[in-house]
Structure formats: C-alpha cells, structure tokens
Amino acid sequence: MTKGLFHIIFLLLIITNSSTLKGETCDVQPFEGELRAGLGLPIGNYHNGKASIGASLGIEGRHNFPTLPLSVGVMVDLISSIREFDNIIPDGYYSQNNRTLAFAATTEYNLRRDTKMHPFTGIAIGMARQDVEGDRYIPTKATSIFFSPRIGIELLYHLRLGLQLNISRHGYNTSYLTLGFVIGGRPKR
C-alpha cells in the first residue's frame, strides 16, 4: 500500500509543470481551517480478523506561507479501524472497533495553488491514543507515535478529496479516503 502511495505522489510531481516546481507561488489568505470525514479500511492482518469499513472525523487548522507553496498546521483526528472475528461465540461474531485519537503537527506542499483545482501532498506527525470501543475480543489501550502521509486535490478552494494513511500501532493502522470542507486559504484578489 505504501509503495502505491509513493507512486501516486511521484506521478503528481511529474504532472505539475516546471514553473510550479521552481517555487512560483500566488498570494493566498494566511489561515485556513478544514473539517473532514472519511471512510477506510484497516491495513494488514490483526489476529485473522476480517477488515471492515470504518469512519474517521478530523479538524485541522493551517497557516499558509505567502511566498512558499507550503502550509503548516495542527490536526485532531478520530479514526476507526474495524475488524470482524467469526466463530468466536456460537452463531455469532465480534466486531471490534479499534479507535485512535490522534493529535499531530502537519505540513503540506501545494501544487498550483492559484488554480481552482490543485493537488497537494503532506504528512502529519504526532501522538495517538488507542483503545477499543464496543466488543472487546482483543482489548488494548496504548499511546504511540502517529504518522500520516497524505495526498489529494483541492477543488474550488473549498472541497478537499484526499487519500490518507494513518500509521500508529499494529491493529490500528488504516487507509482512508477523505472529503473535507475548507474555510480560508483562497488566493487574495
């Protein structure tokens, strides 16, 4: 999965024109906020549980640099990694929801920020708190380092469609497709 992500990032860099890669920028509003939601699947095997679709919610605030195509910020994400375990109890199964609450610093590189449709790539690094909600076939509670590479595209300066990997702890790692709504950060008129 991570090889595919790096191939997509490389492809985005090739698609962009050379003037963008030389660092030409546009003057944008200095601050922006994002509220996002997503759907995704757990990554890897965890006690032979069957991966099931989970949800994520996140909020992020970013500062845009006026002379660079970069932004930095902070985010909070609540991520659900759901696995189903069959034949644990007679005629039933456990559906374990491995939950992660992540607090992280973010940085993004924005390509063609002056257009109504521009790609971005970034990472988030911070701390995560994991626990289990609902059925507890394998109960865990832990704190770990959180790492999240992401890529996506911003449409009409307000909608963001992205792919995000959330890597924190075995059994809690997930890949998500997210949809976000952004306020601020548009090019200045």
C-alpha positions in Angstrom: 0.0 0.0 0.0 2.8 2.5 0.8 4.6 1.7 -2.5 1.4 2.7 -4.3 1.1 6.0 -2.3 4.7 6.9 -3.2 4.0 6.1 -6.9 0.9 8.4 -6.8 3.0 11.2 -5.2 5.7 10.8 -7.8 3.1 10.9 -10.6 1.6 14.1 -9.2 5.1 15.7 -9.2 5.6 14.7 -12.9 2.1 16.1 -13.9 2.8 19.5 -12.5 4.6 22.0 -14.7 8.2 23.0 -14.2 7.3 26.6 -13.1 5.4 25.2 -10.1 8.3 23.0 -9.1 10.6 26.1 -9.3 8.6 27.6 -6.5 6.4 30.1 -8.2 3.6 30.9 -5.8 0.5 33.1 -5.5 -0.5 35.2 -2.6 -3.1 33.4 -0.5 -5.0 34.1 2.7 -2.7 33.3 5.6 -5.0 31.0 7.6 -7.4 28.2 6.7 -9.5 25.6 8.6 -10.7 22.2 7.5 -13.4 19.9 8.7 -13.2 16.4 7.1 -14.8 12.9 7.2 -13.7 9.7 5.6 -14.2 6.0 5.0 -11.5 3.5 5.1 -10.1 0.0 5.8 -7.6 -1.4 8.3 -4.2 -2.2 6.9 -2.5 -5.5 7.5 -3.5 -8.7 9.4 -4.7 -8.5 13.0 -5.4 -11.8 14.7 -7.0 -13.1 11.5 -9.8 -10.6 11.7 -11.7 -9.6 8.6 -11.3 -5.9 7.7 -14.5 -3.9 7.6 -15.2 -0.3 6.6 -14.7 2.3 9.3 -15.1 6.0 9.6 -12.9 9.0 10.5 -13.6 12.6 11.6 -11.0 15.3 11.7 -10.4 19.0 12.1 -7.3 20.9 11.1 -6.0 24.5 11.1 -3.2 25.6 8.8 -1.0 28.6 8.2 -0.1 29.3 4.5 3.2 30.9 3.8 2.8 33.8 1.4 6.0 33.3 -0.6 6.2 29.5 -0.5 3.8 26.7 -1.6 3.8 25.3 1.9 1.4 25.3 4.8 1.9 24.1 8.4 -0.8 23.4 11.0 -2.2 21.1 13.7 -4.9 18.5 13.5 -7.1 16.2 15.6 -8.4 13.0 14.0 -10.7 10.3 15.4 -10.1 7.1 13.4 -12.0 3.8 13.5 -10.3 0.5 12.4 -13.0 -2.2 12.4 -12.4 -5.9 12.2 -14.8 -8.8 12.4 -13.9 -12.1 14.2 -16.0 -15.0 13.2 -16.7 -18.2 15.2 -15.6 -16.7 18.5 -19.0 -17.3 20.1 -21.7 -19.8 18.9 -23.7 -18.4 16.0 -22.1 -15.0 16.2 -19.1 -12.8 15.8 -17.3 -10.0 17.4 -17.0 -6.7 15.5 -14.1 -4.9 17.2 -13.7 -1.2 16.7 -10.0 -0.2 17.3 -10.2 3.5 17.9 -7.4 6.1 17.5 -7.5 9.7 18.7 -4.6 11.5 17.0 -3.0 14.9 17.8 -0.4 15.9 15.2 1.5 18.7 13.5 1.0 18.9 9.8 2.9 20.2 6.8 1.7 20.3 3.1 3.2 21.2 -0.2 0.6 22.7 -2.5 1.0 22.5 -6.3 -0.6 25.2 -8.5 -2.3 26.8 -5.5 -3.6 29.7 -7.7 -5.9 27.3 -9.7 -9.4 26.2 -8.8 -8.2 22.5 -8.9 -4.8 21.9 -7.3 -3.1 18.8 -5.9 -1.4 18.7 -2.5 0.8 16.3 -0.6 1.8 16.3 3.0 2.4 14.5 6.3 1.2 14.6 9.9 3.4 13.6 12.8 2.2 13.4 16.4 0.8 11.3 19.2 -2.1 8.9 19.2 -4.2 7.3 21.9 -5.7 3.9 21.1 -8.5 1.9 22.7 -11.3 -0.5 21.8 -14.9 0.5 21.6 -17.8 -2.0 21.8 -17.0 -5.7 21.5 -13.6 -6.5 23.0 -12.1 -9.6 21.6 -8.5 -8.3 21.9 -8.7 -5.4 24.5 -5.9 -2.9 24.3 -5.2 0.6 25.5 -2.0 2.4 24.5 -0.3 5.6 23.4 2.0 5.7 20.4 3.6 7.9 17.8 1.4 8.8 14.9 2.5 9.2 11.3 0.2 10.0 8.4 1.3 10.6 4.8 -1.4 12.0 2.5 -2.1 13.2 -1.0 -5.2 14.8 -2.6 -6.7 17.5 -4.6 -8.5 20.7 -3.6 -11.4 21.7 -5.7 -12.9 25.3 -6.0 -10.8 26.4 -2.9 -13.3 24.8 -0.5 -13.5 21.0 -1.1 -10.6 18.6 -0.5 -10.6 15.0 -1.6 -7.7 13.0 -0.2 -6.1 9.7 0.5 -4.6 9.4 4.0 -2.6 6.6 5.6 -2.8 6.5 9.4 0.1 4.6 10.9 0.3 4.3 14.7 0.1 0.8 16.1 -0.4 -2.8 14.8 -4.2 -3.4 14.5 -4.9 0.4 14.4 -3.3 1.3 11.1 -5.7 2.4 8.4 -6.1 3.8 4.9 -8.8 6.4 4.3 -10.5 8.3 1.5 -11.5 11.7 3.0 -13.7 14.6 2.0 -13.0 17.9 3.6 -14.6 21.4 3.7 -12.1 24.3 3.8 -12.7 27.8 5.0 -10.0 30.4 4.1 -6.7 29.9 2.3 -8.0 31.2 -1.1 -5.9 33.3 -3.4 -6.1 37.0 -2.5 -7.9 39.2 -5.1 
